[in-house]
Amino acid sequence: MIRKVILLISFVFIFSSFAQEKKIPEGWDKILLEGKVAYMNLITGDISTEFPKEKAQKPVEVKEYDPTITHKVQKGETLSTIARKYKMPLARLYRLNNLVNFDEIEIGDEVVIGYEESPKKNKTLDKAVLKETDKNLIIHIVKSGETLYSIAKKYNTSVTSLKTNNGIYDNNIVVGLKLIIK
């Protein structure tokens, strides 16, 4: 009986010494976290208590839509020369950048000069939507400083009507946006 126990213990000891540990996928490292085994992603720095199944990869960067148009300040440029270059009032450049002092810009700074039109299409202006019977439509192109209220007042209509006719859900409009006036 003792022989069987010794043989069993020997067998377990020999077998366990030949057993191989799972190989950690590329980009991961085994660490101790509060006395317990954990795995660190060497690319992102994330730590997991579960054994990683796949090699570590750099996360895919998803770019958000940013409508801001900027200008990088070059040597010799001032806010005045930048405003003239983009044919805009200097006061607008100050408002867009929340500037009070002429001396606040330096070479390499990015100055906001405007905003792109929203990526949402103005569906009512699609050629497929406009019909032959719409010959009497008035189309207004938004200019700097205009608001939905000022445009509605100019054409003797309401802000609600403008928003409905053009698929606008908030009060934001951008320069260059084409609005249908009925």
C-alpha distance (Angstrom), angle and dihedral (degrees) to the residues before:
residue distance angle dihedral
M1 . . .
I2 3.80 . .
R3 3.76 87.8 .
K4 3.80 90.9 56.5
V5 3.83 92.1 49.6
I6 3.81 91.8 48.8
L7 3.79 90.6 46.6
L8 3.80 90.8 49.5
I9 3.83 92.7 48.6
S10 3.80 90.6 47.3
F11 3.78 91.2 49.2
V12 3.83 92.3 50.2
F13 3.81 91.7 47.1
I14 3.81 93.7 48.5
F15 3.81 93.5 43.7
S16 3.82 93.3 48.6
S17 3.80 92.1 50.6
F18 3.82 90.1 57.1
A19 3.80 95.2 44.6
Q20 3.79 111.6 107.7
E21 3.75 125.3 -137.3
K22 3.81 117.5 -122.9
K23 3.78 111.9 -90.9
I24 3.81 112.6 -114.5
P25 3.83 112.0 -125.8
E26 3.79 118.6 -109.8
G27 3.80 115.4 -78.5
W28 3.82 95.3 29.0
D29 3.80 130.6 99.5
K30 3.78 131.2 -163.0
I31 3.82 113.2 -121.6
L32 3.79 139.1 168.1
L33 3.77 115.8 -112.7
E34 3.80 115.6 -174.2
G35 3.80 89.1 -23.1
K36 3.81 94.2 -51.2
V37 3.80 130.3 103.6
A38 3.82 114.1 -99.9
Y39 3.80 135.4 163.9
M40 3.80 126.9 -125.2
N41 3.79 123.5 -152.5
L42 3.82 101.7 -134.8
I43 3.80 92.7 -156.4
T44 3.80 101.7 49.6
G45 3.81 100.6 19.0
D46 3.82 91.5 -125.6
I47 3.80 116.7 149.2
S48 3.80 124.7 -146.2
T49 3.79 131.3 -176.5
E50 3.83 89.9 -153.7
F51 3.79 121.8 83.1
P52 3.83 108.2 -100.6
K53 3.80 114.4 -114.2
E54 3.81 99.7 -166.0
K55 3.79 135.9 36.0
A56 3.79 116.4 -88.8
Q57 3.78 114.8 -95.6
K58 3.74 134.7 -173.3
P59 3.81 109.1 -102.0
V60 3.80 115.7 -107.9
E61 3.78 109.4 -107.4
V62 3.78 113.8 -131.5
K63 3.77 112.6 -157.0
E64 3.76 117.5 -142.6
Y65 3.75 119.7 -141.0
D66 3.79 109.0 -97.8
P67 3.80 114.0 -173.8
T68 3.81 93.7 -168.9
I69 3.81 116.2 121.9
T70 3.79 112.0 -157.6
H71 3.79 138.5 -175.6
K72 3.81 121.8 -147.3
V73 3.81 109.8 -134.4
Q74 3.82 112.6 -119.0
K75 3.80 129.4 -160.7
G76 3.81 111.4 -71.3
E77 3.81 95.6 16.7
T78 3.77 122.5 128.5
L79 3.78 130.3 -174.9
S80 3.80 88.1 -101.0
T81 3.82 93.6 55.2
I82 3.81 90.8 45.7
A83 3.82 91.1 50.3
R84 3.82 90.6 49.9
K85 3.81 91.4 47.0
Y86 3.81 90.9 57.0
K87 3.83 94.0 36.8
M88 3.78 94.0 -121.4
P89 3.80 133.3 130.6
L90 3.79 114.3 -95.2
A91 3.82 89.3 -129.2
R92 3.83 89.7 60.4
L93 3.81 90.3 52.4
Y94 3.80 88.8 52.6
R95 3.82 91.9 49.4
L96 3.81 93.7 47.4
N97 3.81 90.8 52.0
N98 3.79 99.3 34.0
L99 3.80 90.3 -124.3
V100 3.77 127.1 163.1
N101 3.79 101.4 165.4
F102 3.84 126.3 62.1
D103 3.81 91.0 -146.6
E104 3.81 96.4 58.3
I105 3.82 97.3 95.7
E106 3.79 125.4 81.5
I107 3.80 134.8 -177.2
G108 3.80 109.4 -73.6
D109 3.82 95.4 24.3
E110 3.79 116.3 131.6
V111 3.78 114.1 -127.3
V112 3.81 120.1 -161.9
I113 3.79 109.8 -124.9
G114 3.80 99.5 172.1
Y115 3.77 147.3 -51.2
E116 3.79 131.4 -86.0
E117 3.76 121.4 -120.7
S118 3.80 113.1 -87.2
P119 3.82 114.2 -88.4
K120 3.82 88.1 -124.3
K121 3.77 107.9 99.5
N122 3.76 118.7 -122.3
K123 3.80 90.4 -119.9
T124 3.78 95.6 -168.5
L125 3.80 91.6 64.4
D126 3.81 95.2 55.3
K127 3.81 109.9 120.4
A128 3.79 89.6 -126.0
V129 3.80 89.8 59.6
L130 3.79 97.0 47.1
K131 3.79 110.9 81.1
E132 3.76 134.4 -161.9
T133 3.81 89.3 -103.4
D134 3.81 90.5 61.1
K135 3.81 93.9 76.7
N136 3.82 90.9 118.5
L137 3.80 93.5 58.6
I138 3.77 118.2 125.5
I139 3.80 115.2 -145.0
H140 3.79 117.7 -160.1
I141 3.83 121.8 -163.7
V142 3.81 111.1 -147.9
K143 3.81 113.9 -118.1
S144 3.78 129.7 -160.7
G145 3.80 112.8 -72.3
E146 3.81 96.0 18.3
T147 3.80 123.0 128.6
L148 3.78 132.1 -167.7
Y149 3.80 87.7 -105.0
S150 3.82 94.7 53.0
I151 3.83 91.5 46.7
A152 3.82 92.4 47.6
K153 3.81 90.1 49.6
K154 3.84 91.3 48.9
Y155 3.83 92.0 55.0
N156 3.81 95.8 36.1
T157 3.81 94.0 -116.9
S158 3.80 135.6 112.9
V159 3.79 131.0 -94.1
T160 3.81 88.7 -124.7
S161 3.81 90.7 55.6
L162 3.81 91.7 49.6
K163 3.80 91.4 49.5
T164 3.81 93.1 47.4
N165 3.83 94.5 46.4
N166 3.80 92.4 49.8
G167 3.80 103.3 37.4
I168 3.81 93.3 -113.8
Y169 3.80 115.3 155.3
D170 3.79 101.7 -178.6
N171 3.80 134.6 29.5
N172 3.80 95.7 -97.0
I173 3.79 119.1 116.0
V174 3.78 129.3 163.8
V175 3.78 134.3 -144.5
G176 3.80 110.3 -88.0
L177 3.81 95.7 26.3
K178 3.82 111.9 140.2
L179 3.79 113.6 -134.5
I180 3.78 126.8 -166.6
I181 3.80 112.6 -133.2
K182 3.85 116.0 -162.9
